Amino acid sequence: MKFSHHAFIVSLVGLSLATAQATRAQETPAAPAQAASAPATASSAASGVTSQAPASAATTPSAAPSSSATPASTTAGSTTPPSTAPVAPVVQVTPPTATSAATPVAGAVQTIPGMPAVIDPKNIYSETISGKISPAIKDDLARVYVPNLRGNSVSVIDPATFKVVDTFKVGRSPQHVVPSWDLRTLWVTNNAEGSNDGSLTPIDPRTGKPGPAVTVDDPYNMYFTPDGKYAIVVAEAHERLDFRDPHTMALIGSVEAPQCKGINHADFSIDGRYAIFTCEFGGYLAKIDTVNRSLIGYLKLSKGGMPQDILTAPDGHKFYIADMHADGVFAVDGDSFKETGFIPTGPGTHGEYPSRDGKFMYVANRGSHRIHGPRHSPGSVSVIDFATDKVVKTWPIPGGGSPDMGNVSADGKLLWLSGRFDDVAYAINTETGDVKKIPVGAEPHGLTVWPQPGRYSVGHTGILR
């Protein structure tokens, strides 16, 4: 659901960057010298960048605990191509150190210590099906929380009536509403674009009311490690991931990712050992060791150049990456960190959400390649079958629109998405594709639906497992 701070390559990206720079006052870094990309067909395995990972150790404030290990490194494992026919080589990733692995359990996924067990290794979303609401949140208000980026506010929708029942002010530039790991707080990430007064506003989901804001530097987005040990604040403008206490938000340590321009969205492997982050302005992915808090390496996508949302497949090993300029979804094997395919969807491919039964992925196509696109763009939602990686349905937004970020209702019957350029929220029937539009504030972004089934949240707009 996204947008961030730096830009790159091709004329389309250049056009988007001009707008992004005006809004975020970021500078355009030079493309890494080692990035060599080659054209690839829609289904071809892609390539990456030949380099060692930058020396981006997990930096730690003197008052906080130090990182447990130095960063893992990458090595260039591909052969040197003939100079007359350059190709983009693949990143070879050094596996995380032994401290990243939990004690083996026969017949079970070996998760990192403290992470809840994986119930079904074939479907990491098995505990998020309809009816599996945690007892801890069963009495929370049924609401849709919509952050209005230009309105500095949150609109609260009653999904029973499709009416806005409350609007409250938050910090500057609210980007996403993020459920905490323990499901007890909804955090509004106010990254204060172009300034230094970022904050997190907590919402009590029992009452739907906000509490006092917590000062946090540049919180564009936020995630939680699957063991619940850290909140990961995505400091997009600084090309940095800040690992914080998940309750107090006190800074524990940081991981620099200087080649990941516009770092913003992420998802986690089945065992919690690593996360993959998208780099919006440059066409890269960054792989992070979540236990040792270190950068493992980068992968350059084969085309497009503006990756947005990322979603782990039900098997917990494949990752799907929406690319706003490629107009489709890349498939990447997370363990080997190699591109394995591409699925065309629609213009401005942006957000990704699993269906409640874990069989389909809803892909929001924002309808424009621009960061600030026009109203009534040719936006749509593509439905991809996880089993075949094929688009089985496409739902255009009637009259045009700009579907962006959101989530699925607890019963799976509605897909809620923000209408980024149209100042509305969409409630889309997941059987028919019929759309209801609810007016909200200025430039709605990463809305969340609450409550949702699941045991714990890894962040964003509600990635539960």
C-alpha positions in Angstrom: 0.0 0.0 0.0 2.7 2.3 -0.5 4.9 5.0 -1.3 8.1 6.0 0.0 11.2 8.0 -0.5 13.7 7.6 -3.4 13.6 6.7 -7.0 15.2 5.0 -9.9 15.6 4.0 -13.4 13.3 4.2 -16.5 11.3 7.1 -17.5 8.2 6.0 -15.7 10.0 5.7 -12.4 11.6 9.0 -13.1 8.2 10.6 -13.4 7.0 9.0 -10.2 10.2 10.1 -8.4 9.6 13.7 -9.3 6.4 13.6 -7.4 7.8 11.6 -4.6 10.7 14.0 -4.2 8.4 17.0 -4.0 6.3 15.3 -1.3 9.1 13.7 0.7 12.1 15.9 0.0 14.2 12.8 -0.7 17.3 12.7 -2.9 17.7 10.3 -5.8 20.7 8.0 -5.1 22.7 6.6 -8.0 21.7 3.1 -9.0 24.2 0.5 -7.5 27.0 0.0 -9.9 26.7 -3.8 -9.7 23.0 -3.9 -10.6 22.8 -5.5 -14.1 19.4 -6.5 -15.2 18.4 -8.6 -18.2 15.0 -8.9 -19.8 13.0 -11.8 -18.7 9.8 -13.5 -19.8 6.7 -13.5 -17.6 7.4 -17.0 -16.3 11.2 -17.0 -16.3 13.4 -17.3 -13.3 14.9 -13.9 -12.6 18.1 -12.6 -11.5 19.7 -10.3 -8.9 22.8 -8.4 -8.2 26.3 -9.6 -7.8 27.7 -8.1 -4.7 28.4 -8.6 -1.1 25.8 -7.3 1.3 26.9 -3.9 2.7 28.5 -3.9 6.1 25.2 -3.1 7.7 25.6 -4.6 11.2 22.7 -4.2 13.5 23.6 -0.9 15.1 22.6 -0.6 18.7 22.2 2.4 21.0 24.6 2.3 23.9 21.7 2.2 26.4 20.2 -0.8 24.8 21.2 -4.5 24.5 23.7 -5.2 21.8 22.9 -7.4 18.7 23.7 -11.0 19.2 25.5 -11.5 16.0 27.2 -9.8 13.1 25.4 -9.7 9.8 25.5 -12.7 7.5 27.1 -11.9 4.2 26.3 -12.7 0.6 28.7 -14.0 -2.0 28.7 -13.7 -5.7 28.1 -17.3 -6.9 27.4 -16.8 -10.6 29.9 -17.2 -13.4 31.1 -14.1 -15.1 29.1 -13.7 -18.4 30.7 -12.7 -21.7 31.2 -8.9 -21.9 29.1 -8.8 -25.0 26.1 -10.4 -23.5 25.7 -9.3 -19.9 23.1 -10.9 -17.7 21.9 -10.2 -14.2 23.4 -12.7 -11.8 21.7 -14.2 -8.8 22.4 -13.3 -5.2 23.7 -16.3 -3.3 22.7 -16.1 0.3 24.6 -17.4 3.2 22.2 -19.2 5.5 21.5 -17.6 8.9 23.7 -18.6 11.8 22.8 -21.6 14.0 21.3 -19.3 16.6 18.4 -18.6 14.2 17.2 -22.2 14.3 15.0 -23.6 17.1 15.5 -27.0 18.6 14.2 -29.6 16.1 10.8 -31.1 16.8 9.8 -34.3 15.1 7.1 -33.8 12.5 6.9 -30.0 13.1 8.3 -26.8 11.5 11.4 -25.8 13.4 10.4 -22.3 14.3 12.6 -19.7 16.1 12.3 -19.8 19.9 9.2 -18.2 21.3 7.2 -18.3 18.0 3.8 -20.0 18.2 3.9 -23.5 16.6 3.0 -23.8 12.9 -0.2 -25.9 13.0 -0.3 -26.8 9.3 3.0 -26.7 7.4 1.1 -26.5 4.1 -1.0 -23.5 5.1 0.4 -20.8 7.4 -3.1 -19.2 7.3 -4.8 -22.3 8.8 -5.5 -20.4 12.1 -7.0 -17.3 10.3 -10.0 -19.0 8.8 -13.5 -17.7 9.7 -14.6 -18.5 13.2 -11.1 -18.6 14.8 -11.3 -15.3 16.6 -9.0 -15.3 19.6 -11.0 -15.2 22.9 -8.8 -12.2 23.9 -10.5 -10.1 21.2 -13.9 -11.6 20.7 -15.5 -8.6 22.4 -13.6 -5.9 20.5 -15.7 -3.5 18.5 -16.3 -4.6 14.9 -14.7 -1.6 13.0 -12.7 -0.7 10.0 -10.0 1.9 10.8 -8.9 4.1 7.8 -5.9 6.3 8.1 -6.2 9.5 6.1 -2.7 10.4 5.0 -3.5 14.1 4.0 -6.2 14.5 6.6 -4.0 13.6 9.6 -6.9 11.6 10.9 -8.5 8.1 11.2 -12.0 7.4 9.9 -13.8 4.7 11.8 -16.4 2.7 9.8 -19.1 0.4 11.3 -19.1 -2.5 8.8 -22.6 -3.4 9.8 -24.0 -0.1 8.4 -21.1 0.9 6.1 -21.2 4.3 7.8 -18.4 6.4 9.3 -19.2 6.5 13.0 -16.1 8.4 14.3 -13.2 10.5 13.1 -10.3 11.4 15.3 -7.0 13.3 14.8 -3.7 11.6 14.9 -0.1 12.6 14.1 1.2 13.9 10.8 0.9 11.7 7.7 -0.8 8.5 9.1 0.2 5.7 6.7 -1.1 2.4 8.2 -3.1 1.0 11.1 -1.1 -2.0 12.4 -2.4 -4.6 14.9 0.2 -5.5 17.6 1.6 -9.0 17.9 -0.6 -9.6 21.0 -3.7 -8.2 19.2 -4.4 -5.8 22.0 -3.4 -2.5 20.4 -3.9 -1.0 16.9 -1.0 1.3 16.1 -1.3 4.2 13.7 2.0 4.9 12.0 2.4 8.6 11.5 5.6 9.1 9.7 5.4 12.9 9.3 6.6 13.0 5.7 9.3 15.6 5.2 9.8 16.3 8.9 11.2 14.7 12.1 8.1 14.5 14.3 7.0 11.0 13.6 4.8 9.2 16.1 2.7 6.1 16.8 -0.9 6.6 17.9 -2.3 3.6 19.9 -6.0 2.7 19.4 -7.8 0.6 22.0 -9.8 -1.9 19.9 -12.2 -2.5 22.8 -13.4 1.1 22.7 -12.2 2.3 19.3 -10.6 5.3 20.9 -7.0 6.6 20.5 -4.5 7.1 23.3 -1.5 9.4 23.7 1.0 9.2 20.9 4.5 7.8 21.3 7.3 9.7 19.6 9.0 7.4 17.0 11.3 8.4 14.2 9.8 7.9 10.7 7.4 5.1 11.2 6.2 4.5 7.7 5.1 1.0 8.4 5.5 -1.5 11.3 5.9 -5.3 11.7 6.4 -7.7 14.6 8.8 -10.6 14.6 6.8 -13.9 14.8 8.2 -14.6 18.3 6.7 -11.3 19.5 10.2 -10.1 20.7 10.5 -7.0 18.5 8.4 -4.4 16.8 10.2 -3.5 13.5 9.5 0.1 12.6 10.2 0.7 8.9 12.0 4.0 8.8 11.6 4.4 5.1 13.3 7.8 4.6 16.4 6.6 6.4 16.7 3.2 4.6 16.6 1.6 8.0 14.7 -0.9 10.1 14.4 0.0 13.8 13.9 -3.0 16.2 11.9 -1.8 19.2 10.3 -3.1 22.3 6.9 -4.2 21.1 5.1 -2.5 24.0 7.0 0.6 25.0 8.6 1.2 21.5 11.9 1.8 23.1 14.7 1.5 20.5 16.8 -1.7 20.9 18.8 -1.7 17.7 18.7 -0.9 14.0 19.6 -2.6 10.7 20.8 -0.3 7.9 19.7 -1.2 4.3 21.4 1.4 2.1 20.6 -0.3 -1.2 16.9 -0.6 -0.3 15.6 2.7 -1.4 12.1 3.2 -0.3 12.0 0.2 2.1 8.5 -0.3 3.1 6.6 -3.7 3.1 7.6 -7.1 4.4 6.5 -10.6 5.3 8.1 -13.6 7.1 9.2 -17.1 6.4 7.3 -20.0 7.8 9.8 -20.5 10.6 10.3 -16.8 11.4 14.0 -16.9 10.7 13.9 -14.2 8.0 11.8 -11.5 6.5 11.9 -10.1 3.0 11.3 -6.3 2.6 10.5 -4.5 -0.7 12.5 -1.5 -1.9 10.0 0.7 -3.7 12.5 3.0 -5.5 14.9 0.7 -7.2 13.4 -2.7 -7.8 15.2 -4.6 -5.1 14.2 -6.9 -2.3 16.1 -7.1 1.0 16.4 -10.2 3.1 16.7 -9.8 6.9 17.8 -12.3 9.6 15.2 -11.6 12.2 17.0 -13.3 15.1 20.5 -11.8 14.7 19.0 -8.5 13.4 21.2 -8.4 10.3 21.0 -7.9 6.6 21.4 -11.2 4.6 21.4 -9.8 1.1 19.5 -8.2 -1.8 17.7 -9.4 -4.9 17.1 -7.3 -8.0 13.8 -8.1 -9.7 13.9 -8.7 -13.4 11.6 -5.8 -14.5 9.2 -3.2 -13.3 11.2 -1.4 -10.7 8.6 -0.3 -8.1 7.8 -3.3 -5.7 5.1 -2.6 -3.2 3.3 -5.1 -1.0 4.7 -8.6 -0.3 2.8 -11.7 0.9 4.0 -15.1 2.0 2.4 -18.0 0.2 0.5 -20.6 2.3 3.5 -23.0 2.1 5.6 -20.3 4.0 8.5 -20.5 1.5 7.2 -18.7 -1.6 6.7 -14.9 -1.6 4.5 -12.8 -3.9 5.6 -9.3 -4.6 3.3 -6.7 -6.2 5.1 -4.3 -8.5 3.4 -1.0 -9.4 5.3 -0.6 -12.7 5.4 -4.2 -13.8 1.6 -4.4 -13.5 1.7 -7.8 -11.8 3.1 -10.0 -9.1 6.5 -11.6 -8.9 7.0 -15.0 -7.3 10.2 -15.5 -5.3 11.6 -18.5 -3.5 12.4 -17.0 -0.1 14.8 -19.7 1.0 17.1 -19.6 -2.1 16.2 -15.9 -2.7 15.6 -16.3 -6.4 12.8 -15.0 -8.6 10.7 -17.9 -10.0 7.8 -16.4 -12.0 5.6 -13.5 -12.8 1.8 -13.1 -12.9 0.3 -10.2 -14.9 -2.7 -8.6 -13.1 -3.5 -4.9 -13.8 -2.1 -1.4 -13.9 -0.5 -0.2 -10.7 -0.3 -3.5 -8.8 -0.2 -2.7 -5.2 -1.7 -4.6 -2.2 -2.0 -8.4 -1.5 -4.3 -10.3 0.9 -5.1 -14.0 1.4 -8.7 -15.2 1.4 -10.1 -16.5 4.7 -9.8 -20.1 3.4 -6.2 -19.6 2.3 -6.9 -20.6 -1.3 -6.8 -17.3 -3.0 -4.9 -14.0 -3.0 -6.7 -10.7 -3.6 -4.4 -8.3 -5.5 -5.3 -4.6 -5.5 -4.4 -2.8 -8.8 -4.3 0.9 -8.1 -4.9 1.8 -11.7 -1.9 4.2 -12.1 1.9 4.1 -12.1 2.0 7.4 -10.4 2.5 7.8 -6.6 -0.2 10.5 -6.7 -2.5 9.3 -9.4 -5.7 10.7 -10.8 -9.2 10.1 -9.5 -11.3 7.4 -11.2 -8.2 5.5 -12.5 -8.8 2.1 -14.1 -8.4 0.3 -10.8 -9.4 -3.3 -10.2 -8.9 -6.4 -8.0 -7.4 -9.6 -9.3 -8.0 -12.9 -7.7 -5.1 -15.4 -7.9 -5.4 -19.1 -7.2 -2.5 -20.0 -4.9 -2.5 -23.6 -6.2 -2.0 -22.5 -9.9 -0.6 -19.0 -9.7 -3.3 -18.0 -12.2 -5.7 -15.1 -12.2 -9.2 -16.6 -11.9 -11.3 -13.4 -11.6 -10.9 -9.7 -12.1 -13.2 -7.1 -10.5 -13.0 -3.6 -12.0 -14.0 -0.7 -9.7 -17.2 0.7 -11.2 -16.6 4.1 -12.6 -12.9 3.8 -11.9 -11.0 3.9 -8.7 -7.8 3.4 -6.8 -7.8 0.3 -4.6 -4.8 0.3 -2.4 -4.4 -1.4 1.1 -6.7 -3.1 3.5 -7.8 -6.6 4.6 -10.5 -9.2 4.6 -13.5 -9.2 7.0 -13.5 -11.9 9.7 -16.1 -13.9 7.9 -14.3 -13.6 4.6 -17.3 -12.1 2.8 -15.9 -8.6 2.2 -12.5 -7.3 1.0 -12.0 -3.8 2.5 -9.5 -1.5 0.6 -8.7 2.2 0.7 -9.5 4.2 -2.4 -6.2 6.1 -2.4 -6.9 8.8 -4.9 -10.6 8.9 -4.5 -11.0 9.6 -0.8 -13.2 6.5 -0.2 -13.0 3.0 1.3 -14.2 0.1 -0.8 -16.2 -2.9 0.6 -15.9 -5.6 -2.1 -18.1 -8.7 -2.0 -15.7 -11.7 -2.4 -18.3 -13.8 -4.1 -19.6 -11.3 -6.7 -17.1 -8.5 -6.8 -19.8 -6.0 -6.1 -18.4 -2.7 -4.6 -19.7 -0.4 -1.9 -18.0 3.0 -1.6 -17.8 4.8 1.7 -16.5 8.4 1.7 -13.7 9.0 4.2 -10.9 11.6 4.7 -8.2 12.9 2.4 -6.0 10.2 0.8 -6.9 7.0 2.7 -4.0 4.5 2.9 -3.4 1.3 4.9 -6.7 0.5 6.5 -7.3 -2.4 8.8 -10.4 -4.5 9.6 -11.0 -5.5 13.2 -11.3 -8.0 14.8 -9.7 -10.7 12.6 -9.2 -14.5 13.1 -5.7 -15.6 14.2 -3.4 -16.1 17.1 -0.9 -13.3 16.6 -0.1 -10.5 14.2 3.1 -9.9 12.3 2.0 -6.3 11.5 1.2 -4.2 8.4 -2.6 -3.9 8.0 -3.2 -7.2 9.8 -1.1 -10.1 8.7 -2.3 -12.7 11.2 -1.2 -16.3 11.7 
